[in-house]
């Protein structure tokens, strides 16, 4: 069984949960959403590398950059 192919499912679930947390008014909850987004980025990059989906890797690097900015500027 190809376990790398299965990474897309937890990556998707973590990504949806992260975006949901980003909608909360609490700074602490939004911060958790940004951190989960970073976890999702790592999962997607790992899957993308295995699948040779280089556009996905580029997108995740861009999104991770925005997530890092979000963590720093969460008010």
Buried (B, 14 or more C-beta within 10 A) or exposed (E): EEEEEEBBEEBBEBBEBBEEBBEEEEEEBBBBBBBBBBBBBBBBBBBBEBBEBEEBBEBBEEBBEEBBEBBEEBE
